[in-house]
Amino acid sequence: MKILIIEPYPNYHFRSIFNEFDKDNYSIEMVCFKKVPSFRKGSDWEDSSRHKPISFFKSLLSILNNDVTVFLGVFSPLPKMMILFSLACILKKRVFIASEGFKNNSRFRKLFSPLFRCLSIFTEVNILCIGHNSNKDYFNAGFKRSNFYKFAFAENYLPYPTEEFVRGLAKFNSTDFNVLLVGRLISRKNFAQVIASCNEIAKKRGVHRNITIHVAGEGEDLELLKREAEKEPKVELILHGHIDSSGLTTLYKKAHLFVLPSLYEGWGVVLNNAIHYCLPCLCLDSVRSGNDFLIAQNQNGRIVSKDELTNALYDFVTMGSEELQLMAKASREVSKLWSAECIAFNLANLLSDNTFIPPEVGPLSRYSLQEYKSEECN
């Protein structure tokens, strides 16, 4: 089977899934139009950047020569992606869109909904929904006849052996409590609120753990985080900057809690990494990889609103070791379900078999109509 992947730029978190495909059974061609953004750092992204952008006309020929076309979004860069998507539909190719969703305002619907409705007449468009509410975004944009499947970005990680995991559970008996934040130091990531919340928690009676906040990343908010940390000497802030995958693995293994407090996060592969290393996780409800995907509420973590963050952090800092260990074990089970291998296995079956029966839960499970139709008029 010949599969064409069309991306805005070489996306390592997307390509990791297709790298798991059996090369003897699938011929995969990857097309992109832009270079990897400068904020994408690490050796894996550098490897992806070796795939150079191709001309628009060559991409037109690629659609003709492949059986299945998978788009990573259809809007960037405009108008190239939209033209290619339209051509694939008109040619009645099997078409898939993988997307984190978008802001679906009335102007957007007015511009593109008629086009999407017309193209859906030519062929069945399948939406691979990366994160919570992506399905609603696309349904409201005009894809009324589409199939919607749960999907994810992913990475390939080194194995985390059972013996090492079991030994690591002993860390939750410690009086130290390591909170881990990973990502760019920008306002949208909202790391300053976590530091402020920990400062407040450290002043409360009954808190007997020593809180250390580890931050891996670089960005313009560096000085802001330092100033916030200076307000409470009981909370230690360690700024690691940009570190390689080996150093990051060490931080995950030593952490007691992973927090993703972004005010908006389309996915956030750092959360995949956290559950791979079996961490209890706390994220805001504005993080799309949480609800119905990587976080099972009160099992391997918590999903809260911005206003609830301090109270949730307090609950984790004062939580008993046995409960933290149970959350760690639950994260291990979630990580097996949402591994790059599992996602790739289900996706390969969906792409190659029109009679594929989706699993009931996890990657490539199918949304029911009731799960998004109620949002149509919102």
N, C-alpha and C positions, 0 to 999 in steps of 0.2 A: 504494500500500500504506500502511495506517495502522499506525504503530508507537507503542506506549506504553512510555515509560521511567519506572520507579519507583525513586526513590533515597531514602535517609534524609535527605540534604541535597543541595543543588545541587553536584555534584562536577565541577569544571572538567576534571580529568584524564580523566573518563569522557565528559563531553559533547563534548570536543574531537574525539573520534572521530565522533560523530553529526553534528557540524557539517560534516564532509566529505561527507555524503550529498547526493545530487542532490535538491534540494527539489522539482523537477518530478515526480519519480517516487515520493517518499516523504513522507508526512505524519507528522511526529513530534510527539507530545505528551509533555511532561515533567512528572512529578508528584514532589513531595517533601513531607516532613512537618516538617523542622527547618531552622533557619538554618545558614549556613556557620559552622563552629567558629572561635573567635577566633584560633587558631594558624595558620589558613590566611590568608596574607598575599599581597598583590600585586594589581595592577589586574585581572588575569584572574579571580581569585577574587571580587573586588568586582563584576565584571560578572555572574558567576554568581549572586551573592547577590541580584540584582534579581528573580530568579524566586522569588516568595513561596510559602510552604507553602500547600497547599489543604486543604480539609476531607476527612475520611475518606470521607464519603458521596459526594462528587464523584468521588473516586478509584474507587469501586465502579462508578459509571456509565461512567467512562473505560475500564475493562476490557471492559465490554459492547460499547463502540463501536469497538474496535480489533482488528486482525487478529493482531498479534504483541505479546506483553508481555515486556519485558526488565527483570528485577529486578537491582538492585545489592545483592546479599545478600538474605536472607529473614528475618533475625532482628532487625534494628534499624530502626525501633522496634517492639518487641513490644507488643501482639499484632497491630498493624496490618499489618505486612508479611506475617506468616504467614497472616492471614485473606485478604488479597488474593491471595497466592500460591495458597492452597487454592482460592479461587473461580476463578482463571484455569485451574487444572488441571481442575476439575469441569466448567467450560464448554467444555473441550476446545480451548482456545486454544493456539496455538504459544507455548511458554513457554521462556524462557532465563533462566538465573541467571548473572550475572557476579560473581565473588567471588575474594578473595585467600585464601580458606580460613579455618580456625578451629581452635582447640584441641578435639580430638575425644575427650573423655574418656568413660568408660563411662556416667556419669550422663546425659550428653548423648545418647548413642546410645539409652539406655533410654527417654528421654522422647520423642524425635522420630523415631527410625528407623521405628517402625510407621506413623506418619503419612506419612512420605515414601514408604514402600513402597506404601501404599494409593493415594496421589495419582498415583504413577507408572503405575497401572493405567488411569487416566482419559486421560492424555495423555503424550506423550514429552517429558520434561524435558531440555533441553540445557544443559550446564554450560560456561560460558566461564571457563576457569581462568586467573586472573591470578596467574601466578608458579608456581614449582616446588612440587610436592606439594599444590596446591589440589585437583587431581583425586582424590588419595588421600583427602583429608579428606571430600569429598562422597560418594565411593564407599562409604567406611566408615560414613557417616552414614545410608545406606539407599538411595541413588540407584543401584541395581544395574542398572537398565535404561537409564540415560542415556547420551547421547553426550557425550564430553569433548573440548573444543577448547582449544588454547593461545590465550590472549588477553593483553591488556596494558592498562595505563593509558598515556596518551600526552599530549603537548602539541604545539601548532603552533609551529614555530620559523621564524625568518628563514632564508633559504637561506644555505648556506655554500659559496660558489663554489669550483670546482676550483682556479682560479688562486690564490686566497687560501689554500686548504688546502696546496697545494704549497709556496708561499712559507713557510707556517708550520712546515713540517717542519724548517727550519733551526734552530729553537729547541732541538732535541734535541742539537745540537752544542755547546751552551753548558755552561760549568762550573757555572752556576746550575741548581738543581733545585727547581721549584715544586710542592708537594703541595697539592691542593685538597680541602677538606672543605666540604660544603654541607648545612645542615639545622638543626633546633632543637638548642640546646645543653642536652641532657638526658642522663641517664646511659645510657639505652637506645641512644643514638647512638654512645657509646663513643669520642668524639673524643680523650679524655685518653690512651687507650692508644696512639693514633697519635703523639701528641706525645712520650710516654715512649719509644716505640720509636725515633723519630727522634733523640732525645737519646742513646740507647744507640748507634745507628749512627754518629753524628757522632764518637764517641770511638774508633772502630775505625781501625786502620791500613788504608791503601789506599783510603780514601774521600776523593776529591778534589773532590767537588761540594759547593757551598754550598747547604744545605737551607733553604728557606723554606716555612713552612706557612701557607697562606691559609685562613681560616675565615669563611664567610658564613652568618650566622644569629644568633639571639638565644636566650637561655634562662638557666635557673638555674645552669648549670654554668660560667658565664663566669669567675668567680673561680678555680675549680678549674683551668681551662685556663691561666690566667695564672700560677698558682703552679707548675704543671708545667713551663711554658716557662722559668721563671726558673732551673731546675736546670741548664740547659746553654746557655751564651752562644753556642755555635757554631750553634745552631738558632734562626732568627728566626721568631717567631709574629706574624702580622698578622691582627687581628680586624676584620672589615669590618662586623659587625652585619648588620642587614637591608638589602639593597640591591635596587634595581630591576632589571628584566630586562636593561637595557642594561649596567649595571655587572657583572651576573653573567656576561653574555656575554663581557665583557672578561677576567674571571678565567678562564673556561674556555679561551679562546684562548691565554692566557699560561701555562697550567699544563702540566706535564710528566707528571703522574700524578693521576688522580682516585681517591680512596679512599672507600669506603662500608663502614665498620666496625661497622655496627649489630648489636647482639646479637639483634635481631629486626627484620625489615623486610618487611612484606607485599608491597610492590613497591618504591617509591622512584623517582619520576620524575626525580630528580636524576641517576640513572644514564642515563636516556634522553638527558638534556641533554648528559652527558659524551660519549656515543658520537656524538651529533650533531656535536659539535665535535672528534670524532676523537681522543679521548684514550685512551691505555692506561689500563686500569681494574683496580683491586684491590678485592675485596669479600670479606666473610666468607661462609661457607656458610650462615649464618643469614639471608642476604638472598635473598628468593625470586625476585627479578628476574634473578639471576645465572645459575645453572645451567640449561641448556636454553633460555635466553631471550636475554638481552643480552650474556652473557659466553661466548665460546668459549674454553675452557681452553687457556692458553698460545698463543692466537692474538691476540685483542685485549685480553687481560688474564689475571688469575689469580683463582681462588676458593680460599680457604684457611680453615682453622679459626682460632679465636681464638688458640690457642697458636702458630700458625705465622705470625702477622702480622708480627712483627719480622723474621724471616728473609726473608719475601716482600718487605717494604719494602727491606731491604738489597739484595736481588737487583735491584730496580728502580733504586735509587740508583746502583748500580755497573754497570748494564747499558750496553752500547755503544749509540751513537746509531743505528746501522743497525737494531738489533733493536727499539728503541723506535719508530723510524719505521715498521717493518713492522707493529707493533701498532696504530699510529695508522691506517695504511691499512686494516687489518682492521676497526677500529671504524667506519670510513666505510662499509664494505660492510654491516656489521650494522645501521647506522643506516638504510640504505635499506630493508632488509627489515622493520624494526620501526617505520617512520614512521607517523604518524597516518593519512596517505593510504593506505598499503598495508593497514593494519589495517581501515580503513573500507571499502575496496574489497572485501576478502574477506568482511567481516561482512555487507555489503549483499547480496552474492550468497547467503550462507548464509540470511539472514532471508527472502529473497524466493523462493528456489528450493529445493524439497524434494529435487531431484536434484543439488544442488551437490556437486561432487567436491572435497574439501579438498586444499590443497597438501601436498606431502610434508614441507616444513619451514616454519618461520616462523609468523606469525599465522594462526589458524584451522586449522592442521594438527591432525589428530585423533590422540588418544592411542589406542594399541592396548590391548586388554584386559590383556595381559601386563604393561603398564607400571604397573598399579595393583592388580590383583587379588591379587598376592602380599602386599599389605599388609593384606588384609581382616581377618586374625586378630590383627594386632599391637595 
